[in-house]
Amino acid sequence: MESVVSKILDDSDIQILDILQRDAQVSNSEIAKRVNLSPPAIHARIKRLENEGYIDQRVAILNQEKLGYELLTFIFISTNIHQAEQLEKLENELASLPEILECHCITGEYDYLLKVANKGRKELESFIRKLNLLGVSHIQTSLALRGVKYSTVLPIREDANL
């Protein structure tokens, strides 16, 4: 069964996206060699993929530990807020906190899962105090001891596991 993405994107588009998600700095010439298209065709396809929203942004992924962010925490939070306007305000406030790398609204016992980077225990304590001021009713914090896998690569190519 064909996926919706493969009906909208051709194999060259998928190859381009796969190359870019692994290395956003690769040149159009190098992509052209790998995909067997001309550099101007690659440029046009990348612009189209950006305009159509398949590429959100191209960024450098920094080394957290080298930059002094020794603590990576996963924080589950619950709130007693149920009104849409107040939830939107809470989510906007969460989104504005620079320590939060990711924030997900989740199902289950908690309402949100936060992935948070801090330089140390004092900064983590200060961050938790900020959360308390937002009307959070319950917080559970788990420290990451070490990373086992970290990836931003989506498995978009069917032949990627071959």
TIBA-299418 format. One line per field, with one value per residue: z, y, x of N, C-alpha, C, CB in turn; residue number from 0; residue in one letter. Coordinates in pm, 1 decimal, m for minus. Each point is the difference from the previous one (the first is absolute). Glycine has a CB too. Layout:
TIBA-299418
n_pz	(Z_...) .
n_py	(Y_...) .
n_px	(X_...) .
ca_pz	(Z_...) .
ca_py	(Y_...) .
ca_px	(X_...) .
c_pz	(Z_...) .
c_py	(Y_...) .
c_px	(X_...) .
cb_pz	(Z_...) .
cb_py	(Y_...) .
cb_px	(X_...) .
i	(NUM_...) .
aa	(A_...) .
This chain:
TIBA-299418
n_pz	(0.0_m215.6_300.2_m79.7_m79.4_m267.1_m99.6_25.3_m111.0_m312.6_159.6_m6.2_266.2_146.6_m79.3_121.8_278.4_31.2_m40.8_216.9_238.3_m30.8_m15.9_65.7_m157.1_m264.9_m192.3_m101.9_m59.9_202.4_m111.9_m293.0_89.8_130.1_m249.8_m268.4_35.3_m162.9_284.9_m135.4_120.5_292.8_m11.8_m60.2_241.3_218.8_m87.6_26.5_292.8_103.3_m116.6_147.8_317.9_m109.5_184.5_317.8_m100.4_m174.0_342.6_m6.7_143.5_215.8_78.9_209.3_76.2_m150.1_164.1_322.1_m78.5_286.4_m62.8_m277.8_217.7_m165.9_153.7_m2.5_m6.3_119.6_m106.0_212.2_m335.4_m72.6_m145.8_m305.1_172.7_182.1_m243.3_m135.0_263.1_21.3_m290.6_36.8_252.0_m151.5_m231.6_212.5_118.3_m189.9_169.6_m257.4_m180.1_m10.4_106.6_m59.2_68.6_155.1_m29.0_305.5_241.0_m181.5_m126.4_m103.2_m72.3_102.3_m203.3_278.5_m160.4_337.1_m62.3_218.1_132.9_m66.4_m266.3_140.7_212.2_m221.5_m150.2_252.5_38.5_m298.0_76.4_245.7_m195.8_m180.8_264.3_55.6_173.3_m31.8_m37.2_m85.9_0.7_m186.5_72.5_m322.4_216.4_m296.8_m236.2_m4.8_m238.0_m24.3_m276.6_m68.2_m166.6_m46.6_m28.0_m282.6_m87.6_m10.7_18.4_339.7_34.3_m284.4) .
n_py	(m118.5_214.8_110.4_182.4_6.5_m162.0_207.3_249.9_m117.4_m94.8_m198.3_309.4_58.4_m233.4_95.1_284.8_m109.6_m180.2_237.1_181.2_m214.2_m32.5_317.7_275.2_m16.8_m190.8_250.8_2.7_m179.2_m221.7_m14.5_m49.9_m264.0_m120.3_37.9_m90.9_365.5_177.0_75.7_86.7_m266.1_71.1_286.7_m109.7_m203.7_216.3_191.6_m235.3_m74.0_301.7_18.3_m266.0_105.5_m206.5_215.6_55.6_104.8_m91.7_m35.2_m21.5_m274.8_234.6_m253.7_54.4_m39.9_247.9_189.8_m119.5_m236.5_m180.7_m27.2_m181.4_77.3_m201.1_270.7_m247.3_318.0_m139.9_282.6_m36.1_113.0_m127.3_301.0_m105.3_231.8_m189.0_m172.3_262.0_84.4_m275.6_17.3_291.5_m98.7_m249.7_185.0_183.0_m257.3_100.6_m273.2_m91.4_m172.3_m25.7_168.5_m323.5_151.4_m306.3_m123.6_m16.1_96.1_264.7_195.8_m66.2_m245.2_283.9_m147.7_192.8_52.3_40.2_104.1_m213.9_m123.3_304.9_m62.0_m209.7_212.0_207.2_m208.1_m57.4_313.0_7.7_m229.3_161.7_241.5_m208.5_m51.8_m259.8_m134.7_m130.3_104.1_m326.4_160.2_m275.0_140.0_m86.1_m215.3_87.5_129.6_m319.0_209.9_318.1_m63.7_306.0_m315.8_46.2_m322.5_242.8_m289.0_m226.9_m6.5_105.5_m324.4_m72.2) .
n_px	(84.1_158.7_77.9_m238.7_308.7_m47.6_m245.3_209.1_272.0_55.8_156.9_84.5_m158.8_146.9_294.0_m49.9_m86.8_256.2_203.5_m135.1_m2.2_329.2_74.5_m228.6_301.8_m112.8_108.9_m293.6_260.8_m94.6_m297.5_111.2_150.4_m258.0_m199.2_191.5_m46.9_192.6_133.7_m278.1_m137.5_105.5_m125.2_m286.3_m4.4_72.8_m235.0_m210.2_86.9_m43.4_m287.8_m104.0_100.2_259.1_163.6_m160.0_269.4_240.3_63.8_303.2_m139.9_152.6_168.4_m287.8_298.6_120.4_m212.9_90.3_m240.0_155.8_m319.1_m78.8_m264.9_m175.9_m164.3_m239.4_m127.7_m261.7_m105.5_m231.2_30.2_m307.3_53.4_86.6_123.0_174.9_122.8_107.6_152.9_153.4_110.7_125.6_165.4_123.5_105.1_172.5_189.7_279.8_m69.0_m186.0_247.8_m319.5_m258.1_m114.0_m293.8_77.7_m274.2_33.9_m64.0_35.0_m201.1_296.5_192.0_169.4_216.7_113.1_287.6_41.2_292.8_m124.1_m217.7_m36.8_m154.0_m196.3_m92.4_m77.0_m187.1_m177.4_m61.2_m118.7_m200.8_m112.1_m85.2_m194.5_m218.1_238.7_m266.8_300.2_316.4_27.2_309.2_58.0_304.8_m10.2_172.1_53.9_m164.1_m88.2_m11.1_93.0_m200.8_m68.1_m28.2_m340.7_83.2_m29.7_135.8_m250.1_324.5_21.1_14.8_189.8) .
ca_pz	(0.0_m13.3_99.6_m52.9_m37.3_m126.7_m108.0_m19.3_m27.6_m76.8_63.4_8.0_113.5_124.0_12.7_37.9_140.1_82.6_1.2_76.8_143.2_56.0_m8.8_m62.0_m63.8_m124.7_m111.7_m106.3_m95.2_56.0_m5.1_m141.4_m33.5_67.2_m45.4_m146.1_m58.9_m10.8_116.9_m2.7_28.4_144.9_64.2_m19.1_81.5_141.4_22.4_0.9_122.6_108.4_m15.4_28.1_141.3_31.5_74.5_94.3_16.1_m3.9_117.5_53.9_127.9_86.8_104.1_126.1_107.2_m25.0_27.5_142.0_39.5_53.0_38.9_m91.9_80.9_m57.5_105.8_m22.7_78.9_m4.9_32.9_22.4_m96.0_m101.4_m94.8_m118.9_3.3_101.2_m50.8_m103.6_70.7_60.5_m105.7_m49.1_101.6_m7.4_m124.4_11.4_91.6_m82.1_48.5_m55.7_m135.3_m60.2_85.3_m65.4_68.3_m4.8_64.5_116.8_133.7_m5.0_m112.6_m86.4_19.5_m37.9_m6.6_51.3_16.8_102.4_25.4_126.5_91.7_37.5_m112.6_m4.8_108.6_m41.5_m106.4_61.4_65.4_m107.6_m33.7_107.9_m14.9_m116.3_33.3_m16.4_123.8_36.2_m79.1_21.7_m73.2_m16.3_m58.3_m95.5_43.3_m122.5_m120.9_m69.6_m140.1_m27.0_m143.9_m55.5_m132.6_m19.2_m91.1_m115.4_m114.9_21.8_m15.2_96.7_89.4_m76.9) .
ca_py	(118.5_120.7_103.0_127.3_79.9_m45.3_42.4_143.7_20.1_m108.2_m59.7_100.9_87.9_m74.8_m11.2_133.4_21.7_m89.5_53.3_124.6_m21.3_m58.0_102.3_117.4_83.8_m58.8_92.5_m42.2_m80.2_m134.3_m63.3_m29.3_m122.4_m114.2_m21.0_m6.3_116.4_115.7_89.2_91.0_m76.9_m24.8_127.9_24.2_m97.0_35.9_118.6_m46.8_m77.5_98.7_75.5_m88.8_m34.1_m127.0_37.2_106.5_85.4_m67.0_50.4_m74.5_m63.1_30.4_m95.6_57.0_m13.7_90.3_136.1_13.7_m45.8_m132.6_m71.6_m16.9_m55.4_m19.6_44.2_m22.4_95.3_m2.3_126.8_m4.4_93.5_m69.8_96.3_10.7_122.6_m14.5_m100.0_66.2_88.3_m86.7_m54.3_110.3_25.1_m111.5_14.8_113.7_m29.7_m47.6_m127.0_m109.5_m37.5_m57.1_m4.1_m80.5_m27.4_m145.4_m69.0_m77.1_58.1_138.3_78.4_43.2_m50.9_100.4_m36.7_123.8_4.9_93.3_m10.4_m67.8_m18.1_128.6_45.4_m87.3_42.0_127.5_m29.6_m62.3_109.6_69.6_m83.7_12.2_128.8_m6.2_m69.5_m143.8_m64.3_m113.8_m8.4_m113.9_25.8_m111.2_40.6_m93.2_m38.3_1.1_m22.0_m126.7_36.3_132.9_17.6_83.2_m57.2_m76.0_m113.6_27.9_m84.9_m140.7_m83.1_42.6_m109.4_m114.2) .
ca_px	(m84.1_78.2_m29.4_m48.7_116.9_56.4_m89.5_19.8_141.8_60.7_116.7_107.0_m33.3_24.9_146.0_49.9_m35.4_79.4_137.1_2.3_m23.2_122.2_104.8_m62.4_100.6_46.5_m23.1_m91.8_77.7_17.0_m133.1_m26.3_73.9_m61.4_m138.2_7.2_m67.8_89.2_m5.5_m115.4_m121.6_3.4_m33.4_m143.7_m74.5_14.4_m85.5_m139.2_m21.0_m8.8_m125.6_m113.0_2.4_65.1_120.4_m33.6_117.0_129.7_69.1_113.7_m31.8_113.1_35.7_m47.5_98.4_112.9_m45.3_m26.0_m133.8_29.3_m121.9_m111.2_m109.1_m132.2_m89.6_m142.6_m78.4_m146.7_m61.3_m144.7_m58.4_m79.2_m55.1_86.0_80.2_103.7_94.4_80.4_93.0_100.4_85.4_83.7_102.7_94.5_76.7_92.4_109.4_112.0_53.8_m78.7_39.0_m120.8_m118.4_m102.3_m125.8_m4.8_m111.1_40.6_m3.4_46.7_m50.9_109.1_135.0_98.1_141.6_57.5_145.9_47.2_143.6_25.7_m112.8_m59.5_m80.5_m116.8_m88.9_m58.6_m95.2_m117.9_m73.3_m73.6_m115.8_m98.6_m68.2_m89.4_m123.7_17.3_m45.3_85.2_122.6_89.6_123.3_92.8_127.5_60.1_134.2_80.8_m77.9_21.3_m17.6_m53.2_m8.3_m106.5_m23.0_m124.0_22.5_m86.0_34.9_m34.8_119.3_100.1_36.2_50.0) .
c_pz	(0.0_105.7_m70.0_m47.6_m135.2_m118.3_m33.9_m42.0_m84.0_69.8_12.7_116.2_131.8_22.4_45.8_147.3_92.3_10.9_89.2_149.1_67.8_1.0_m76.5_m73.4_m132.7_m116.2_m99.3_m102.7_49.4_m1.6_m143.2_m43.5_58.0_m56.4_m152.1_m66.2_m8.6_127.1_m5.4_29.2_149.5_74.3_m8.9_86.6_148.8_32.6_5.6_127.9_122.5_m5.7_33.6_144.0_35.5_77.7_89.7_14.0_m10.9_109.8_27.7_134.0_87.4_102.9_135.2_108.6_m18.7_29.9_144.7_46.7_42.8_31.3_m113.7_80.5_m84.7_112.9_m44.8_86.1_m22.3_39.2_23.7_m94.9_m107.6_m104.8_m112.1_6.0_99.8_m42.3_m106.2_63.2_63.1_m105.8_m59.2_98.5_0.2_m123.0_9.5_92.1_m76.6_44.3_m62.1_m144.8_m77.0_102.8_m77.3_90.0_m16.0_63.9_122.9_127.2_0.4_m124.9_m101.1_37.5_m53.3_m5.4_28.5_15.5_102.3_20.2_128.6_86.3_36.4_m110.8_m13.8_108.7_m35.9_m108.6_56.6_73.1_m103.4_m37.5_104.8_m11.2_m114.6_29.7_m23.9_132.9_44.1_m96.1_37.5_m89.4_m3.9_m68.6_m98.1_47.6_m116.6_m117.6_m62.4_m150.0_m6.3_m151.4_m33.1_m137.8_m2.0_m98.8_m125.2_m121.4_32.4_m5.3_103.9_92.4_m73.0_8.2) .
c_py	(124.3_101.4_126.5_84.9_m42.9_32.2_146.6_30.5_m114.9_m48.1_100.0_95.1_m68.7_m16.4_132.2_27.3_m86.3_49.6_123.6_m22.3_m60.8_100.5_119.4_88.3_m55.8_92.6_m56.8_m86.6_m143.6_m75.0_m40.7_m127.9_m122.5_m35.4_m11.3_104.0_113.8_85.7_101.1_m72.7_m30.4_126.3_26.7_m94.9_34.8_121.5_m41.2_m76.6_92.0_73.7_m83.3_m51.6_m134.0_21.9_117.2_98.8_m83.8_62.4_m80.7_m57.8_12.3_m110.3_62.9_m3.2_92.9_144.6_18.1_m42.1_m146.0_m81.5_m0.2_m68.2_m15.6_27.1_m21.2_99.6_m22.2_138.1_m20.9_93.8_m78.8_94.7_24.2_123.0_m11.4_m104.6_60.1_92.0_m81.8_m51.8_107.5_30.8_m111.5_15.0_111.9_m28.2_m61.7_m133.4_m120.0_m23.6_m56.0_2.9_m72.9_m11.0_m150.1_m55.1_m72.3_80.9_147.4_68.4_37.3_m72.7_104.9_m64.2_128.9_m12.7_107.5_m20.4_m73.8_m4.9_130.7_53.0_m84.2_39.1_130.0_m21.6_m60.2_104.7_80.7_m78.2_12.8_129.7_m0.1_m70.9_m148.7_m66.5_m115.8_m5.3_m127.6_20.5_m125.1_52.3_m106.5_m29.9_m0.1_m23.3_m133.4_22.0_141.1_16.1_98.1_m52.3_m81.3_m113.4_10.6_m86.0_m143.4_m90.0_33.5_m112.6_m121.2_m13.2) .
c_px	(88.2_m39.0_m47.9_116.7_53.7_m90.4_21.5_143.0_53.0_126.8_114.4_m24.2_34.0_149.9_60.2_m28.5_85.3_144.1_6.9_m22.5_121.7_115.0_m55.1_100.4_50.3_m39.6_m101.0_71.9_16.1_m134.1_m31.1_70.5_m70.1_m137.5_m7.9_m90.6_101.1_m9.0_m116.3_m132.9_m9.8_m40.8_m150.7_m83.5_8.2_m86.5_m146.8_m31.5_m8.5_m133.5_m122.6_0.6_60.6_129.9_m39.2_114.6_126.0_84.4_126.4_m44.0_123.9_22.8_m31.9_107.8_118.8_m36.8_m45.9_m138.1_11.4_m124.8_m100.8_m109.1_m125.4_m97.6_m143.3_m74.5_m149.2_m49.3_m149.1_m74.0_m74.0_m59.3_100.6_90.3_114.8_104.5_90.8_103.9_112.5_97.3_90.7_112.4_103.8_89.8_103.4_118.8_117.2_58.6_m72.2_41.0_m119.2_m111.3_m108.1_m122.1_m23.3_m127.0_54.3_m7.5_38.1_m52.6_109.2_128.5_95.9_138.4_75.5_151.1_34.6_149.5_31.1_m124.5_m68.5_m90.0_m126.7_m99.4_m71.5_m105.8_m128.1_m83.3_m79.7_m125.3_m109.5_m79.7_m101.5_m131.7_6.0_m36.3_88.3_117.7_74.2_120.9_86.6_125.3_47.2_141.4_97.5_m92.9_34.5_m13.6_m55.5_m1.0_m111.2_m40.2_m128.5_26.2_m87.4_30.2_m26.1_121.2_107.3_45.2_54.5_149.5) .
cb_pz	(121.8_m244.1_157.4_154.0_241.4_123.4_72.8_169.9_214.9_m213.9_m91.4_m248.0_m134.6_m26.9_m179.9_m235.5_m69.7_m68.1_m233.3_m202.1_m46.3_m80.2_7.1_178.5_225.5_96.6_27.4_33.8_m72.7_146.8_197.7_m44.9_m5.6_204.0_200.4_18.0_93.3_m252.6_17.4_m165.9_m231.2_m28.8_m57.0_m235.5_m172.5_1.7_m117.9_m250.1_m104.1_m2.6_m175.4_m240.2_15.5_m206.2_m186.6_122.4_145.8_m251.4_93.6_m118.5_m105.3_m32.3_m144.4_m60.7_26.8_m174.8_m239.0_m8.7_m160.4_92.2_239.2_m209.9_207.1_m174.7_81.1_m53.0_m13.8_55.7_m135.4_240.0_44.0_171.8_183.1_m132.7_m64.6_177.2_48.8_m159.3_45.1_178.5_m51.0_m122.4_139.4_118.7_m126.4_m41.6_189.1_m44.1_214.3_154.5_80.6_m153.3_119.8_m125.1_m42.9_5.0_m221.4_m145.5_91.2_128.7_152.6_m28.2_m17.8_104.4_m170.2_118.6_m238.4_113.8_m123.8_m11.2_89.2_143.1_m115.8_m93.2_166.9_57.6_m159.0_24.4_180.1_m87.6_m118.6_147.2_91.9_m144.0_m53.9_m177.0_m61.3_93.4_m15.2_59.3_67.4_m13.1_208.3_m193.9_182.5_122.0_m37.5_198.9_m67.1_222.0_m37.4_128.8_m40.2_47.8_197.6_83.4_m73.2_m96.9_m243.9_m10.4_154.1_m152.0) .
cb_py	(m124.2_m42.5_m96.6_m8.9_30.9_m180.9_m170.6_45.9_127.6_94.1_m221.6_m15.8_107.7_m122.2_m175.6_82.9_56.6_m191.5_m89.0_117.1_m29.2_m224.7_m175.5_m6.5_74.6_m236.1_87.6_208.9_206.9_82.8_136.9_245.1_130.6_63.8_126.0_m243.6_m71.0_m0.9_m25.6_141.8_m101.3_m172.8_89.7_78.0_m177.1_m92.8_147.2_m12.2_m194.6_27.2_135.7_m65.8_137.7_m100.3_m79.4_m157.4_158.4_m49.3_77.5_149.4_m163.4_243.6_m103.7_m72.0_m235.8_m157.1_18.6_179.9_162.8_94.2_63.2_m15.0_105.4_m172.6_169.6_m247.5_167.2_m249.1_124.3_m57.4_169.7_m172.3_109.0_m117.8_131.8_65.8_m180.9_m11.7_164.0_m65.6_m170.1_95.4_124.7_m150.2_m84.8_149.8_m33.3_235.4_113.8_53.7_m46.4_m148.3_217.2_m128.9_236.6_m3.1_m27.8_m133.4_m223.8_m62.2_88.6_225.0_m243.5_183.6_m193.0_50.0_m79.4_0.8_210.9_73.7_m199.0_49.5_79.0_m186.6_m112.7_117.3_m35.0_m217.3_12.5_97.5_m159.5_m136.3_110.0_1.0_205.7_30.8_66.6_m129.0_252.8_m158.4_241.6_m168.9_130.2_88.6_m137.6_m85.1_245.7_m130.1_m241.6_97.5_m232.9_200.3_m6.3_205.8_m143.7_229.5_161.8_44.4_m16.9_226.1_80.8_24.8) .
cb_px	(m183.6_22.2_172.5_m198.2_55.9_116.3_m168.0_m177.4_27.3_m95.4_m68.5_34.0_m184.3_m218.8_2.8_m36.2_m233.8_m147.2_40.5_m82.1_m243.2_m74.6_183.9_m171.7_65.1_m19.7_232.9_m134.5_122.1_190.5_m79.3_m25.8_215.2_125.7_m81.9_52.6_m227.6_m26.5_247.7_124.9_8.0_182.1_229.9_45.3_45.6_234.8_168.5_3.9_122.1_250.4_110.2_1.0_m195.3_m101.6_160.0_m149.9_m130.0_m15.0_m218.7_172.3_m167.6_m44.9_183.0_m231.4_m70.6_83.9_m66.7_159.3_m115.7_207.8_38.4_149.3_96.4_79.1_168.2_31.8_187.4_m10.8_173.3_41.6_183.6_m52.2_m136.8_m176.0_m203.0_m167.3_m166.0_m194.4_m186.7_m164.5_m176.3_m197.6_m167.7_m165.2_m197.9_m193.4_m164.7_49.4_62.0_m192.7_233.0_136.2_61.2_176.4_m97.8_248.7_m124.5_146.8_54.0_206.2_m175.4_m108.7_m75.0_m140.0_m34.8_m215.1_37.1_m226.6_30.6_236.9_115.3_199.6_208.3_140.9_150.7_215.6_190.4_125.4_177.9_215.4_151.4_149.1_203.5_201.2_m117.9_183.4_m228.6_m197.8_16.0_m192.1_m9.3_m189.6_59.1_m141.2_m100.1_206.5_m11.5_m86.6_m38.5_86.1_87.8_85.0_247.0_m141.8_59.1_m17.8_172.0_m222.3_m50.2_m99.1_m173.2_m190.6) .
i	(0_1_2_3_4_5_6_7_8_9_10_11_12_13_14_15_16_17_18_19_20_21_22_23_24_25_26_27_28_29_30_31_32_33_34_35_36_37_38_39_40_41_42_43_44_45_46_47_48_49_50_51_52_53_54_55_56_57_58_59_60_61_62_63_64_65_66_67_68_69_70_71_72_73_74_75_76_77_78_79_80_81_82_83_84_85_86_87_88_89_90_91_92_93_94_95_96_97_98_99_100_101_102_103_104_105_106_107_108_109_110_111_112_113_114_115_116_117_118_119_120_121_122_123_124_125_126_127_128_129_130_131_132_133_134_135_136_137_138_139_140_141_142_143_144_145_146_147_148_149_150_151_152_153_154_155_156_157_158_159_160_161) .
aa	(M_E_S_V_V_S_K_I_L_D_D_S_D_I_Q_I_L_D_I_L_Q_R_D_A_Q_V_S_N_S_E_I_A_K_R_V_N_L_S_P_P_A_I_H_A_R_I_K_R_L_E_N_E_G_Y_I_D_Q_R_V_A_I_L_N_Q_E_K_L_G_Y_E_L_L_T_F_I_F_I_S_T_N_I_H_Q_A_E_Q_L_E_K_L_E_N_E_L_A_S_L_P_E_I_L_E_C_H_C_I_T_G_E_Y_D_Y_L_L_K_V_A_N_K_G_R_K_E_L_E_S_F_I_R_K_L_N_L_L_G_V_S_H_I_Q_T_S_L_A_L_R_G_V_K_Y_S_T_V_L_P_I_R_E_D_A_N_L) .
